[in-house]
C-alpha cells in the first residue's frame, strides 16, 4: 500500500507506473474495510508546498516587501542585544552541527538551481533591506563567539556565493529546480543536531515571549502581511494554505516516526548491554 502512495509522487511523474497502478487499484478494491488514501510522504508534501508557494513568492512586490521585512526585523532588533546575540549564537550552533558532506551536497543543489539564473534577466524576488541585514551582522560580530562565526563562514559562505542575487533581490529558479532545492533543504534540516535544536528553542521561545513587544505598529504587520503578494489570486492563496497544512502534518508524522525509531533503538541498545553484562559475568565465573 505504501508503494501506491509513492507511485503518486510528482517526483516520479515521468516514469511509467501502469502495472503498479493496476496492482494498487486491485489492492484498494479488495481491502476490507475499504482503505483510505494514504497521507502524502514528507517529500511529496514538500514538493506540493513548494509548487503552491511559487506564485506567491513570484508575486511579492518589490516596493512593499522591503519595508515590511524591515518592520518584522525591528521586532527582533528591539530585543536586548546581548540576549538576541545569544539566540543568534545558538542558531549558528545548529548550522555548524550539519556534517560537511551534507553542506557540500546542498551547495551542489544550490548551484544547480541557480546555474542558469542571471540577475539581469531572471525573475527577481525582493530581499530584506541591507540596512536591516547589516544590523543583525553587527550584533552577531559583537555577541557571537568568533570561532563559531568563522566555522559558519567556512561552511556556508560557498552556499551563499552560489546564489544569483543583488543587494535588493534574488533570482527565483524554475519551479522544478525549486522543488529539488526544497528537498535538499529538507535534508539539511534532518541533519541539524538534536541537542543544538533543543538549546535554541529552549532559549529563543521564552526570549521572544518575554522581550518582543507587541505595539500598534507590530500589530499592523498582520494587515501588511496580507498586502504582500497582492497579485496572487484567491485560489493560489488557498492552494498555498492547504499545501502548508499538509506539510505541517507530514512533518509531524516524520518527527513522531523518528522518535519511535529512536526509542526502539534505545530499548534494543539497553537490552544488548544487559545481555553483554550477563555474558561477561558468566565468563568471569567460569
N, C-alpha and C positions, 0 to 999 in steps of 0.2 A: 504493500500500500504506500509506503514511503516513496517507492520508485515512481508512483503515479504523480506525486507532488513534485518530485524533481523533474519529471518529464515535462511538466508545465512551465518550468523555469524559462524566463525570457533569454537567459544566457545561452540556452541550447536551442533557440528558435530556428537556427539554420540547419539543424540536423533532422533526419527523418526518423520519426517515432511511431510509424503506423502500427507496427507489430506490438509495441509496448502499449500503445493506446488501446488496442483491441483487448489485450490482457487486462488492462486496468478496468475497461468497461465491463468485462466479464466478472471481474472480482467485485465490482460495485453492485452488479445485478444479483449476484449470488450471496452476497454478505447478509447475515442475519444477526441482529437487526440491520436495517439499511445503514450503510456507512455515511458519515458526514464528510464533507470536503475537508481535506487536511489543511491546517493553517499554513501560511507561507513560511518557508525557511527564512533564516535571518538574511541570507544572500538575496533571496527573492524580494524580501521586504526592503532591503537597501536599494536594490535596483528600481523598484516601484517608487520609493520615496524620492530617489534622485531624479527620475524622469518626471515625476509630478512637480518637483521643485524647479525644474529647468525654466518653464515660462515665468515663474515668479521671480527667479533670480534675474532673468533676462529683462524683466520689466522694471527693475529697480531704477529709480530716477536719479540721474547724476547730480541734479541740483538739490533734491530733497534728502537723499540718503546721508551725505556727509554731515550736515548739521544734526540730523537725528542720531547718527553714530557718536558724534561729539557729546550730545546730551546724555546718552547712555554711559559713555566713558566717564563723564563728570560724576555720576553717581558713585563710581568706584574710586575716582581720583580724590573725592572729598573724604574718603576714609583716612584715618590716621596713617601717615606714610610708612612708619616702621611696621605697623600691623599689615598694611597692604603689601609691603615688601616681603614679609614673611610668607604671606599667601602665595606670592609670585614665586618665591624660592621653592615652596612645596610643589607648585605646579611644574617648575623646571625639573625637580626631582623625578616627577612622573615621566617626562620626556627623556631624561637621562637614563631611565630604567629600561628603555627599549633596546633590545640586542642590536648590535651593529649590523648584522645581516638583514634584519627586518627593516632598518632605516635605509640600507642600500637598495633593497627590493622596492621600497616605497619611492625612493628617489627615481628609480627606473620607471615606475608608473607615472610619476610627475613629468619626467622628461618626455615620455611617450605622449602624454595628454597634451602637452604644450609645444611639441616639436614643430607643428605647422602653424602655430599661432603667432602672428606678428601684430604688435600693438598698433601699427598704423592702419591695419585693415580688419582686425578681429572685432568681435562684439565685446566691448569693454564694460565690465561691471564696476560700479563705483566702490572705492575703498574708504575707510575712515580717514579723516584728515590727518596729515603728517604731524600737525601740532599736537594732536591727542596721542598719537603713537610715540612721539618724542618724549612726552611727559611720563609715559609708562617706562620707557627705556631709562630715563633719568632716575626714576625710583628704583628700578632694578639695579642699576650700576652702583647706587648708594647703599642698598639694603640687602642685596643677594651676595652670597659667598662668591668671590671672584673665580675660584676654581670650578664651581658649578656652572657659572656663566661661560667659562672657557670650554668646558666639556660640552655644554649645549651648543655653542657655536661650532665646535669641531664636527658635531654630528649632523646638525640641522641646517647650517648655512648652505651647504651644497643643494639641499632641497629647496630652500628659499630662492637660491640663484637660478634654479631650473624653471621658475615661474616666469611667464611672459606678462610683465606688468609695468606700469608707470607709477609716478607718485600718487596719482589720483584714481587709477583703475587697474583691473586685472582682466586678462582675456578669459572669456568663457568658452571652454573647449566644446566640441560637438557632443551631443548627448551620449553617444556610445562611448566616447573616451571618458566622459564624466562618470559613467557607470563603472568603468574599470577603476578609475581613481577612487571612487567611493568604496569599492570593495577592498582596494589596497589600504585605504584609510582605516577600514574596519579591522584589518589585520594588525595595524599599528595599535589600535585600541585594545585588541586582545592581548597584545604584548606588554601593555602597561603593567608595572609591578603592582601587585595587590596591596602590599604594605604602604607603598607610596601613595596610592589612590586613597586608602583609608586615612592616612595622615592629612592629606589635602582636604578631604571632605569633612573630617572631624574638626578641622581648624576653620576652614572658609565658611562653612554653613553658619555656625554661631556668629562669626565675624560679620557676615552680611546682615544677619538679623539684628545684630546689636549696633552696627556702625552705619549701614546705609540708611540715609534719611529720606523718608517719603514726604515730599513737599508738593505744592500745587504744580510746580514745574515738572517734577518727576512723574506725577500722576497724568500730566498732559501727554506724556510719552505714549500712553495707551492709545490716545487719539491719533498721535503722529504715526504710530506703528501701522495703523490701518491705512494711512495715506501712502505708505511705501508700496511700490509695485502697483500703482494706480491703474496701469494699463492692462493688468491681468484680468481675465474675465471671471465672473462669479463661479462658473463651472471649474475653471482652473484652480481657484482658491479652495473650492470644496474637494476637488481631487487631491490637492496637497494635504488638506486636513485629514482626509480619510487615509492617505498613504502614511502620514506620520503616526497616526494611531496604530496602524498595522505594524509599523516599525517598532514602536514602543512595546507592543505586545510580544513581537518576535524577540526583542532584546531581553525582555523579562523571562521568556521561555528559555533562552540560551543561558542566561545567568543562573536560573534555577537548575538547569541540566548540569552545568559546570559545578555548581555547589554540591549537587547529589553525587557527581563523579568524584569530587574531592573528598567528600565524607566517606564514600565507599573505599577510596584508596587509603584513607587514614585507618579505617577499620581493618583492612587487609594487612596494612603495614604493622599495626599493633599485634594482630594475630600471628604474623610471621615472626615478629620479635619474641613473642611468648614461646612459640614453637622452638625458636633457636635457643632461648634460655633453657627450656626444658631439656633439649638435646645436649646442651653443654653440661647441665647438672648430671645427666645420665653418664656422659662420657667421663666426668670427673669422679663419679662414684665407682666406676668400673676399673 
